[in-house]
Amino acid sequence: MIKKNLMIQTLVLVILSTLSFAEPQKKPDVVFIIVDDLNDWIGVMEGHPQSKTPNLDALAKSGVLFTNAHCNAPQCGPSRTSLLHGLYPKSTGRYFNSTRRPAFFGDQPMQGITSPNAPKNAVILQRHFKQNGYRVVSGGKVAHGNNTLKGQVDEYLNRPQDVRGNFTDNKANLWGEGGPHNHPDEQTGDYKVGQWAIEEWRKASEKPLLMTVGFYRPHRPFNAPKAYFEKFPLETIQLPPIRTDDLDDLPSYGKALARSNAHKDLFKPRTVHEQILHLGGEKEWKYMVQSYLACINYVDTQIGRLLDELNENPRKRETVIVLTSDHGWNLGEKTHWCKAAIWRNTTRVPFMVVLPGVTKAGTRNNQPISHVDIYPSLCDFAGVPKPDHLEGRSILPLLKDPSATRDFAFLSYGPQNTAAQSERYRYIRYEDGSEELYDHQKDPHEWTNLIGDKKHQTMRKKMRARVLSFQED
């Protein structure tokens, strides 16, 4: 008995000795990729049947694809400000790229903090990781404004300028932009961003790495090397599904928003959509769709070069990858173009996560999440403490437990134009009190406004109450 106890004690001492000298678990490298103006037109999201995005599709299939993810403000500046600070627009004070008031707007503020509980002294995501022991590099368009991240990171690359001219023909779209050109990929902006990111990735260091990379296409100008356009012959292009009576059940505020173009009157009295049809009818519309598809395929190729490089980690650490877009984009749905609205097409974004040891390849999650959740999520993924100012919620519980649920994501186009997105429904309330309600399970294109439907009044009241509470908080 004494001999047996002695053996047990010896075994325990060996185990404790092994544990005491074990190397502490290394923090992972984190790669965050944001694409500009990319909606759900990627293969795995089936936003357009002709889209070719093999690299984005492969990334999504290697981890978790969130199919109900949204930006918190549908324009570049406010979206990225919200994301990088982990705060809603009501707490950053930035709702729009431009503070010029559209004619149909009421007297809601065009800028400035509107939340009485807005946190103070918020630390931007990159600086927080640097303060917690990470080597931080950022390149391309990650923030909106060249100087936002300069000085906040260890290495910084401003977005390279696009190549100009050398187009294959004299065709130009309504914005005066040429389409296919004869420049090689190596001379284009997003290729240079990808190459910079690859070179930064190859650098060895004792510190873990946070890399934030911004790819610019499919943002305008709608041009790319000719090989990408040739994959989408103009005569084969399919237009987005629309209904000619789509605006009939919208309130007047919603109709005005559909006809607007982000505080600009470029083609007055025509809207962007009317101008496209005026220039060449459906053929011109197809040219615009072709251009967008070509630019998506081009940026997918550039992102793919970086993703291939991430297969080998020079720091011998696990690699976390998160990819999203800053907002969605309309290409004629609801007769609307570009961003700057709060329907599904305008706010919905690709959102994919690869978290070693947690995510299961090929998983899809339809819980409502938004960009304000990215900051706390990256902290959890990296084992970095979350700062107190964050207003979003980490999505780590959704990754660990596929049955976990969320209630609403809140999206803003002005302090009093707010949408609430649930797993199934979208409710919109405008500053004049008018409303819209859509059932995405039955109506993914938002063709039928259910706000007056008697069967949906309980849902209407519930979501209205939550939106008003969100606006007031």
C-alpha positions as CSV (number, residue, x, y, z in Angstrom):
1,M,0.0,0.0,0.0
2,I,2.9,2.3,0.9
3,K,4.6,1.5,-2.3
4,K,1.5,2.2,-4.3
5,N,1.0,5.6,-2.6
6,L,4.6,6.4,-3.3
7,M,4.2,5.6,-7.0
8,I,1.1,7.9,-7.2
9,Q,2.9,10.7,-5.5
10,T,5.8,10.4,-7.9
11,L,3.5,10.4,-10.9
12,V,1.7,13.6,-9.6
13,L,5.1,15.3,-9.1
14,V,6.1,14.4,-12.7
15,I,2.9,15.8,-14.1
16,L,3.1,19.0,-12.0
17,S,6.8,19.4,-13.0
18,T,5.8,19.0,-16.7
19,L,3.0,21.6,-16.4
20,S,5.2,24.1,-14.6
21,F,7.8,24.1,-17.4
22,A,5.2,23.9,-20.3
23,E,5.3,26.8,-22.7
24,P,2.4,29.2,-22.3
25,Q,-0.1,29.1,-25.1
26,K,0.8,31.5,-27.9
27,K,-1.7,34.2,-28.8
28,P,-2.8,33.7,-32.4
29,D,-2.1,36.0,-35.3
30,V,-5.2,37.8,-36.5
31,V,-5.9,38.8,-40.1
32,F,-8.9,41.2,-40.6
33,I,-9.8,41.9,-44.2
34,I,-12.4,44.5,-45.2
35,V,-13.6,44.9,-48.8
36,D,-15.1,48.1,-50.1
37,D,-18.7,48.2,-51.5
38,L,-19.1,44.4,-51.7
39,N,-22.7,43.2,-51.3
40,D,-23.9,39.6,-51.2
41,W,-22.8,39.0,-54.9
42,I,-20.4,36.2,-54.0
43,G,-20.9,32.5,-54.9
44,V,-21.7,31.1,-51.4
45,M,-24.3,33.9,-50.7
46,E,-26.0,33.5,-54.1
47,G,-26.6,37.2,-54.5
48,H,-26.1,37.0,-58.2
49,P,-26.0,33.7,-60.2
50,Q,-23.1,34.7,-62.4
51,S,-20.7,35.9,-59.8
52,K,-17.3,34.2,-59.7
53,T,-15.6,34.3,-56.3
54,P,-13.7,31.1,-55.8
55,N,-11.3,32.4,-53.2
56,L,-14.0,34.1,-51.0
57,D,-16.2,30.9,-51.4
58,A,-13.3,28.7,-50.3
59,L,-12.6,30.9,-47.2
60,A,-16.3,30.9,-46.3
61,K,-16.4,27.1,-46.6
62,S,-13.3,26.7,-44.4
63,G,-15.0,28.4,-41.4
64,V,-18.4,30.0,-40.5
65,L,-20.3,32.2,-42.9
66,F,-22.7,34.6,-41.2
67,T,-25.6,35.1,-43.7
68,N,-27.4,37.8,-41.7
69,A,-24.5,40.3,-41.0
70,H,-24.9,44.0,-41.5
71,C,-23.1,47.3,-41.4
72,N,-24.2,49.8,-38.8
73,A,-24.2,52.7,-41.2
74,P,-24.5,52.3,-45.0
75,Q,-21.7,54.6,-46.1
76,C,-17.9,54.2,-46.0
77,G,-17.0,56.8,-43.4
78,P,-19.6,56.2,-40.7
79,S,-19.4,52.4,-41.2
80,R,-15.7,52.2,-40.7
81,T,-15.7,54.6,-37.8
82,S,-18.3,52.5,-36.0
83,L,-16.5,49.3,-36.7
84,L,-13.0,50.4,-35.7
85,H,-14.2,52.0,-32.4
86,G,-16.8,49.3,-31.5
87,L,-19.5,52.0,-31.1
88,Y,-22.8,52.7,-32.8
89,P,-23.0,55.8,-35.0
90,K,-25.1,57.5,-32.2
91,S,-22.0,57.3,-30.0
92,T,-19.4,58.2,-32.7
93,G,-21.5,61.2,-34.0
94,R,-20.8,60.1,-37.6
95,Y,-23.9,59.0,-39.6
96,F,-23.0,60.1,-43.2
97,N,-20.1,60.8,-45.5
98,S,-21.5,64.2,-46.2
99,T,-23.5,66.4,-43.8
100,R,-25.4,68.1,-46.7
101,R,-29.1,67.6,-45.9
102,P,-31.2,65.9,-48.5
103,A,-34.3,67.8,-49.4
104,F,-36.7,65.1,-48.0
105,F,-34.9,64.9,-44.6
106,G,-36.6,66.5,-41.6
107,D,-34.6,68.3,-38.9
108,Q,-32.7,65.3,-37.5
109,P,-29.1,66.0,-36.7
110,M,-26.7,65.4,-39.6
111,Q,-23.7,64.9,-37.3
112,G,-22.8,64.8,-33.6
113,I,-23.3,62.3,-30.8
114,T,-26.9,61.7,-30.0
115,S,-26.6,59.0,-27.4
116,P,-26.8,60.3,-23.8
117,N,-24.7,57.3,-22.7
118,A,-22.0,57.5,-25.3
119,P,-18.6,56.3,-24.0
120,K,-15.7,58.7,-23.8
121,N,-12.1,58.3,-24.9
122,A,-12.7,55.2,-27.1
123,V,-9.5,53.5,-28.2
124,I,-9.4,52.4,-31.8
125,L,-9.1,48.7,-32.5
126,Q,-5.5,48.7,-33.8
127,R,-4.2,50.8,-31.0
128,H,-5.8,48.6,-28.4
129,F,-4.1,45.5,-29.8
130,K,-0.8,47.3,-29.9
131,Q,-1.2,48.3,-26.3
132,N,-1.8,44.6,-25.5
133,G,1.4,43.3,-27.0
134,Y,0.6,42.8,-30.7
135,R,2.6,43.9,-33.6
136,V,0.0,45.8,-35.7
137,V,0.1,46.6,-39.4
138,S,-2.6,48.1,-41.6
139,G,-2.7,48.6,-45.3
140,G,-5.1,49.8,-48.0
141,K,-8.5,51.3,-47.2
142,V,-9.3,50.1,-43.7
143,A,-10.3,53.4,-42.2
144,H,-12.1,56.2,-44.1
145,G,-9.4,58.9,-44.2
146,N,-5.7,58.6,-44.8
147,N,-4.6,59.8,-41.4
148,T,-6.9,57.8,-39.1
149,L,-4.5,54.9,-38.6
150,K,-1.2,56.7,-39.4
151,G,0.9,56.7,-36.2
152,Q,-1.5,54.2,-34.5
153,V,0.2,51.1,-36.0
154,D,3.7,49.6,-36.4
155,E,3.6,49.6,-40.3
156,Y,1.1,51.5,-42.5
157,L,0.4,51.5,-46.2
158,N,-1.9,54.2,-47.5
159,R,-4.2,53.0,-50.3
160,P,-2.3,53.0,-53.6
161,Q,-3.8,55.1,-56.3
162,D,-5.7,53.4,-59.2
163,V,-4.1,53.1,-62.6
164,R,-5.5,55.4,-65.2
165,G,-6.3,55.2,-68.9
166,N,-5.2,52.6,-71.4
167,F,-8.8,51.3,-71.8
168,T,-9.7,48.8,-74.4
169,D,-12.4,51.0,-75.9
170,N,-14.0,54.4,-75.6
171,K,-17.0,53.2,-73.6
172,A,-17.6,55.1,-70.4
173,N,-20.4,54.7,-67.8
174,L,-22.6,57.5,-66.4
175,W,-19.8,58.5,-64.1
176,G,-17.4,58.9,-66.9
177,E,-15.5,55.8,-66.0
178,G,-13.9,53.5,-68.5
179,G,-14.3,49.7,-68.0
180,P,-11.8,47.1,-69.1
181,H,-8.2,48.3,-69.5
182,N,-4.8,46.9,-70.7
183,H,-2.8,47.4,-67.5
184,P,-1.4,44.2,-65.9
185,D,-2.6,43.2,-62.4
186,E,0.7,44.1,-61.0
187,Q,0.2,47.8,-61.7
188,T,-3.3,47.9,-60.0
189,G,-4.0,49.2,-56.5
190,D,-5.4,46.1,-54.9
191,Y,-2.6,43.9,-56.3
192,K,-0.2,46.3,-54.5
193,V,-2.2,46.1,-51.3
194,G,-2.2,42.3,-51.5
195,Q,1.6,42.2,-52.2
196,W,2.3,44.5,-49.3
197,A,0.2,42.3,-47.0
198,I,2.1,39.2,-48.2
199,E,5.4,40.8,-47.4
200,E,4.3,41.9,-43.9
201,W,3.0,38.4,-43.3
202,R,6.4,36.9,-44.1
203,K,8.2,39.0,-41.5
204,A,9.0,37.0,-38.4
205,S,8.6,38.5,-34.9
206,E,8.3,37.5,-31.3
207,K,5.1,39.3,-31.0
208,P,1.8,38.0,-32.4
209,L,0.5,39.9,-35.4
210,L,-2.7,41.9,-36.0
211,M,-3.0,42.6,-39.7
212,T,-5.8,44.8,-41.0
213,V,-6.1,44.9,-44.8
214,G,-8.5,46.9,-46.9
215,F,-9.2,46.0,-50.6
216,Y,-10.8,48.8,-52.6
217,R,-12.7,47.1,-55.4
218,P,-15.6,46.7,-56.3
219,H,-15.7,50.4,-55.2
220,R,-15.8,52.8,-58.2
221,P,-14.3,53.5,-60.6
222,F,-15.7,50.4,-62.2
223,N,-12.6,49.3,-64.1
224,A,-10.2,46.4,-64.0
225,P,-7.9,44.5,-66.4
226,K,-9.8,43.3,-69.5
227,A,-9.4,39.6,-68.6
228,Y,-11.9,40.1,-65.7
229,F,-14.5,41.7,-68.0
230,E,-14.1,38.9,-70.6
231,K,-15.4,36.4,-68.0
232,F,-18.8,38.1,-68.1
233,P,-19.9,38.6,-71.8
234,L,-22.3,41.5,-71.9
235,E,-25.0,39.6,-73.9
236,T,-25.2,37.0,-71.2
237,I,-25.6,39.3,-68.2
238,Q,-28.6,38.8,-65.9
239,L,-30.1,41.8,-64.2
240,P,-31.1,41.8,-60.6
241,P,-34.6,40.6,-59.9
242,I,-37.0,43.6,-59.5
243,R,-40.7,44.4,-59.5
244,T,-42.0,47.4,-61.3
245,D,-44.5,48.1,-58.5
246,D,-41.9,47.7,-55.7
247,L,-42.2,51.3,-54.5
248,D,-46.0,51.4,-54.4
249,D,-46.3,50.2,-50.8
250,L,-43.6,52.4,-49.4
251,P,-44.2,55.6,-47.4
252,S,-43.3,58.8,-49.1
253,Y,-40.1,59.0,-47.1
254,G,-39.0,55.6,-48.3
255,K,-39.9,56.5,-51.9
256,A,-37.7,59.6,-51.6
257,L,-34.9,57.6,-50.2
258,A,-35.1,55.1,-53.0
259,R,-34.7,57.9,-55.5
260,S,-31.8,59.6,-53.7
261,N,-28.1,59.3,-54.3
262,A,-26.3,59.9,-51.0
263,H,-26.9,63.6,-50.6
264,K,-26.1,64.3,-54.2
265,D,-28.2,65.5,-57.2
266,L,-25.8,64.4,-59.9
267,F,-28.3,63.9,-62.7
268,K,-31.2,66.0,-61.6
269,P,-34.1,65.7,-62.4
270,R,-33.2,62.1,-63.2
271,T,-32.1,59.6,-60.5
272,V,-29.0,57.4,-61.0
273,H,-31.2,54.5,-62.2
274,E,-33.1,56.8,-64.6
275,Q,-29.9,58.2,-66.0
276,I,-28.5,54.7,-66.7
277,L,-31.7,53.7,-68.5
278,H,-31.6,57.1,-70.3
279,L,-28.1,56.4,-71.6
280,G,-28.9,53.0,-73.1
281,G,-31.8,51.2,-71.5
282,E,-31.3,47.7,-70.3
283,K,-28.1,47.3,-72.2
284,E,-26.5,50.1,-70.2
285,W,-27.8,48.6,-67.0
286,K,-26.2,45.3,-68.0
287,Y,-23.0,47.1,-68.6
288,M,-23.0,48.4,-65.1
289,V,-23.8,44.9,-63.7
290,Q,-21.0,43.4,-65.9
291,S,-18.6,46.0,-64.5
292,Y,-19.5,45.3,-60.9
293,L,-19.1,41.5,-61.5
294,A,-15.7,42.0,-63.2
295,C,-14.5,44.2,-60.3
296,I,-15.7,41.6,-57.7
297,N,-13.8,38.8,-59.6
298,Y,-10.7,41.0,-59.8
299,V,-10.7,41.7,-56.0
300,D,-11.4,38.0,-55.3
301,T,-8.2,37.2,-57.2
302,Q,-6.2,39.7,-55.2
303,I,-7.6,38.5,-51.9
304,G,-6.9,34.9,-53.0
305,R,-3.1,35.6,-53.3
306,L,-3.1,36.7,-49.7
307,L,-5.2,33.8,-48.5
308,D,-2.8,31.4,-50.1
309,E,0.1,32.9,-48.2
310,L,-1.7,32.5,-44.9
311,N,-1.5,28.8,-45.2
312,E,2.0,28.9,-43.7
313,N,2.6,30.9,-40.6
314,P,6.2,32.1,-40.1
315,R,5.6,32.9,-36.4
316,K,4.4,29.3,-35.8
317,R,1.1,30.6,-34.4
318,E,-2.5,29.8,-35.1
319,T,-4.1,32.2,-37.6
320,V,-7.5,33.8,-37.2
321,I,-9.1,35.2,-40.3
322,V,-12.1,37.5,-40.4
323,L,-13.4,39.0,-43.7
324,T,-16.3,41.4,-44.3
325,S,-17.3,44.4,-46.4
326,D,-18.0,48.0,-45.2
327,H,-21.6,47.9,-46.5
328,G,-23.8,46.5,-49.2
329,W,-24.7,48.0,-52.6
330,N,-27.8,48.4,-54.7
331,L,-27.7,47.9,-58.5
332,G,-31.3,49.0,-59.4
333,E,-33.2,47.1,-56.7
334,K,-36.0,49.5,-55.5
335,T,-34.7,51.7,-58.4
336,H,-31.8,52.6,-56.0
337,W,-28.1,52.6,-56.8
338,C,-25.0,52.6,-54.6
339,K,-25.4,52.7,-50.8
340,A,-27.1,55.2,-48.4
341,A,-30.3,53.5,-47.6
342,I,-31.4,50.9,-44.9
343,W,-32.9,48.1,-46.9
344,R,-31.4,44.7,-46.9
345,N,-29.3,45.0,-50.1
346,T,-27.7,48.2,-48.8
347,T,-26.6,47.0,-45.3
348,R,-26.1,43.2,-45.7
349,V,-22.4,42.2,-46.0
350,P,-20.4,39.0,-46.4
351,F,-19.0,38.0,-43.0
352,M,-16.8,35.0,-42.6
353,V,-14.7,33.7,-39.7
354,V,-12.0,31.1,-39.4
355,L,-11.1,30.5,-35.7
356,P,-8.8,27.5,-35.2
357,G,-10.2,25.0,-32.7
358,V,-13.6,26.6,-32.6
359,T,-15.1,27.0,-36.1
360,K,-16.4,24.0,-38.0
361,A,-15.7,24.2,-41.7
362,G,-18.8,24.7,-43.9
363,T,-21.0,26.1,-41.2
364,R,-23.6,28.8,-41.9
365,N,-25.2,31.0,-39.2
366,N,-28.2,33.3,-39.8
367,Q,-28.3,35.1,-36.4
368,P,-28.4,38.9,-36.8
369,I,-25.0,40.4,-36.1
370,S,-23.4,43.7,-37.1
371,H,-20.0,45.4,-37.5
372,V,-20.1,46.8,-34.0
373,D,-19.6,43.2,-32.8
374,I,-16.3,42.9,-34.6
375,Y,-14.0,44.7,-32.1
376,P,-15.2,42.6,-29.1
377,S,-15.1,39.5,-31.2
378,L,-11.5,40.0,-32.3
379,C,-10.5,40.6,-28.7
380,D,-12.0,37.3,-27.6
381,F,-10.5,35.5,-30.6
382,A,-7.0,36.8,-29.6
383,G,-7.3,36.5,-25.8
384,V,-7.0,40.2,-25.5
385,P,-9.1,42.0,-22.7
386,K,-12.0,43.9,-24.1
387,P,-12.0,47.7,-23.3
388,D,-15.0,49.0,-21.3
389,H,-16.3,51.4,-24.0
390,L,-17.5,48.7,-26.5
391,E,-21.2,48.7,-27.4
392,G,-21.2,45.5,-29.5
393,R,-21.2,41.9,-28.4
394,S,-18.7,39.2,-29.2
395,I,-19.9,36.5,-31.6
396,L,-17.7,33.9,-29.9
397,P,-20.7,32.4,-28.1
398,L,-22.4,31.9,-31.6
399,L,-19.3,30.1,-32.8
400,K,-19.0,27.8,-29.8
401,D,-22.7,27.0,-29.7
402,P,-24.5,26.9,-33.1
403,S,-27.9,26.8,-31.3
404,A,-27.2,30.2,-29.6
405,T,-29.4,33.1,-30.7
406,R,-29.4,36.9,-31.0
407,D,-32.4,39.2,-31.0
408,F,-31.7,42.3,-33.1
409,A,-29.0,44.1,-35.0
410,F,-29.5,47.9,-35.2
411,L,-28.6,49.9,-38.3
412,S,-28.8,53.7,-38.8
413,Y,-28.9,56.1,-41.7
414,G,-29.2,59.2,-39.5
415,P,-30.2,59.2,-35.8
416,Q,-33.9,58.9,-36.5
417,N,-33.8,56.6,-39.5
418,T,-33.2,53.2,-37.9
419,A,-33.6,49.5,-38.9
420,A,-33.9,46.5,-36.6
421,Q,-32.9,43.2,-38.1
422,S,-34.0,39.9,-36.5
423,E,-33.3,36.4,-37.7
424,R,-36.4,36.7,-40.0
425,Y,-37.7,40.2,-40.1
426,R,-36.6,43.7,-40.9
427,Y,-38.4,46.7,-39.4
428,I,-37.6,50.3,-40.6
429,R,-38.7,53.5,-38.9
430,Y,-38.0,56.9,-40.5
431,E,-37.8,60.2,-38.8
432,D,-41.3,61.2,-39.8
433,G,-42.7,58.1,-38.0
434,S,-43.4,56.1,-41.2
435,E,-42.5,52.4,-41.2
436,E,-41.7,49.3,-43.2
437,L,-41.7,45.7,-42.2
438,Y,-40.4,42.7,-44.3
439,D,-40.4,39.0,-43.8
440,H,-37.1,37.8,-45.3
441,Q,-38.1,34.1,-45.0
442,K,-40.9,34.6,-47.5
443,D,-39.8,37.9,-49.1
444,P,-35.9,38.1,-49.4
445,H,-36.1,40.9,-51.9
446,E,-38.3,43.1,-49.7
447,W,-41.0,43.5,-52.3
448,T,-44.0,43.5,-49.8
449,N,-44.2,46.0,-47.0
450,L,-46.2,44.2,-44.2
451,I,-46.5,47.3,-41.9
452,G,-50.3,47.3,-42.4
453,D,-50.9,43.6,-42.3
454,K,-53.1,42.6,-39.3
455,K,-51.2,39.3,-38.8
456,H,-47.9,41.2,-38.2
457,Q,-49.0,43.9,-35.7
458,T,-47.5,42.1,-32.7
459,M,-44.2,42.0,-34.5
460,R,-44.5,45.6,-35.6
461,K,-45.1,46.8,-32.1
462,K,-42.3,44.7,-30.6
463,M,-39.7,45.9,-33.1
464,R,-40.9,49.5,-33.0
465,A,-40.5,49.6,-29.2
466,R,-36.9,48.2,-29.6
467,V,-36.0,50.8,-32.2
468,L,-37.3,53.7,-30.1
469,S,-35.5,52.4,-27.1
470,F,-32.3,52.1,-29.1
471,Q,-32.6,55.7,-30.4
472,E,-33.2,57.0,-26.9
473,D,-30.4,55.1,-25.2
